[in-house]
Each structure stands twice: as C-alpha cells, then as structure tokens.
Amino acid sequence: MNKSYLSGETIDVTVHEVCANNKLKEIHKAGGGDWGGTMVDEAFIEFLTKIAGSFKQHLF
C-alpha cells in the first residue's frame, strides 16, 4: 500500500496489516495530535529563520 497523507492541523495515525487475502486488519486504532501540515509549515519557517534571519514580515 505504501501511502501517506499530510494536511491540515492535526494528524491521526492508525496501523493496519495487509492480510494474505489482501484485506486490511486494524492493529492499532487512530490516535494523534497537532502534528499535521500546519505544524510542518511552522517548523519550516522556524528553520529558515534560524539559518537566514527573521524574514516573517516579508511573507505577506
């Protein structure tokens, strides 16, 4: 299957196993937190600020 999706403000993680009959078996139910795409964006801006100085005011 090898698919992942990242967007929004939160992320929920569920673990599945692909069975011999090509059906999915749920191993662990969804759980998560505020680690979605918005958090990735913020971390990237913070990283750029550390290496290039403050430029947030130039984003808009």
KEKE-3310 file (N, C-alpha, C; in steps of 0.2 Angstrom, whole numbers, plus 5000, padded with zeros to 4 digits):
npx = (5004:5009:5006:5004:4997:4997:4991:4982:4978:4979:4985:4981:4985:4984:4987:4988:4988:4992:4983:4984:4973:4973:4966:4963:4969:4965:4977:4981:4971:4965:4975:4982:4988:4992:5000:5000:5000:5001:5009:5021:5023:5025:5037:5046:5047:5052:5064:5070:5071:5081:5092:5093:5089:5077:5063:5049:5041:5041:5034:5021)
npy = (4994:5007:5021:5038:5053:5070:5084:5099:5103:5093:5076:5060:5043:5027:5010:4997:4980:4971:4958:4940:4938:4950:4960:4973:4973:4980:4986:4995:5007:5024:5038:5053:5069:5087:5087:5089:5096:5110:5111:5107:5117:5128:5123:5123:5137:5142:5135:5141:5154:5153:5150:5160:5172:5183:5184:5184:5195:5198:5188:5191)
npz = (5000:5005:5006:5011:5019:5022:5029:5034:5052:5061:5065:5063:5067:5062:5063:5051:5045:5031:5025:5020:5011:5005:5012:5024:5041:5056:5067:5077:5084:5078:5084:5089:5087:5086:5074:5061:5043:5045:5057:5051:5042:5050:5057:5047:5043:5055:5055:5043:5047:5057:5050:5040:5046:5053:5043:5042:5041:5028:5021:5018)
capx = (5000:5014:5003:5003:4994:4998:4987:4978:4981:4980:4986:4978:4988:4981:4991:4985:4992:4989:4982:4985:4968:4973:4961:4967:4967:4967:4982:4980:4966:4968:4977:4986:4988:4993:5007:4998:5004:5002:5014:5026:5024:5028:5043:5050:5048:5057:5071:5073:5073:5087:5098:5093:5087:5070:5060:5042:5037:5041:5030:5014)
capy = (5000:5012:5028:5043:5059:5075:5090:5101:5105:5088:5070:5054:5038:5020:5005:4992:4975:4968:4951:4936:4939:4957:4964:4976:4971:4986:4983:5000:5012:5030:5042:5058:5076:5093:5086:5089:5100:5116:5111:5106:5123:5132:5121:5125:5144:5142:5133:5146:5160:5151:5150:5166:5178:5184:5187:5183:5201:5198:5183:5194)
capz = (5000:5005:5005:5017:5018:5026:5028:5040:5058:5066:5061:5066:5065:5063:5060:5048:5042:5025:5026:5014:5006:5003:5016:5030:5048:5060:5073:5082:5082:5077:5089:5086:5090:5082:5071:5054:5039:5048:5061:5047:5039:5056:5059:5041:5044:5061:5052:5038:5051:5061:5045:5036:5050:5053:5037:5043:5039:5021:5018:5015)
cpx = (5004:5011:5003:5000:4996:4995:4984:4982:4983:4982:4984:4982:4985:4986:4987:4990:4988:4989:4983:4980:4968:4968:4966:4964:4969:4971:4981:4976:4969:4969:4981:4986:4989:4999:5006:5003:5005:5008:5021:5028:5028:5035:5048:5051:5053:5064:5074:5075:5079:5093:5098:5091:5080:5068:5053:5038:5037:5037:5023:5015)
cpy = (5006:5019:5032:5049:5064:5082:5093:5103:5099:5082:5065:5048:5031:5015:4999:4986:4972:4961:4947:4937:4946:4962:4967:4974:4977:4983:4988:5005:5019:5034:5047:5064:5081:5092:5087:5094:5107:5117:5110:5113:5128:5130:5123:5132:5145:5140:5138:5152:5159:5152:5156:5172:5179:5187:5186:5189:5201:5193:5185:5200)
cpz = (5000:5003:5012:5015:5023:5025:5034:5046:5063:5061:5066:5063:5067:5059:5057:5046:5036:5025:5020:5009:5004:5006:5021:5036:5052:5066:5078:5080:5082:5084:5086:5090:5084:5078:5063:5050:5041:5053:5057:5044:5044:5057:5053:5042:5050:5059:5048:5042:5055:5056:5041:5040:5049:5046:5037:5040:5031:5017:5015:5012)
residu = (MET:ASN:LYS:SER:TYR:LEU:SER:GLY:GLU:THR:ILE:ASP:VAL:THR:VAL:HIS:GLU:VAL:CYS:ALA:ASN:ASN:LYS:LEU:LYS:GLU:ILE:HIS:LYS:ALA:GLY:GLY:GLY:ASP:TRP:GLY:GLY:THR:MET:VAL:ASP:GLU:ALA:PHE:ILE:GLU:PHE:LEU:THR:LYS:ILE:ALA:GLY:SER:PHE:LYS:GLN:HIS:LEU:PHE)
# end
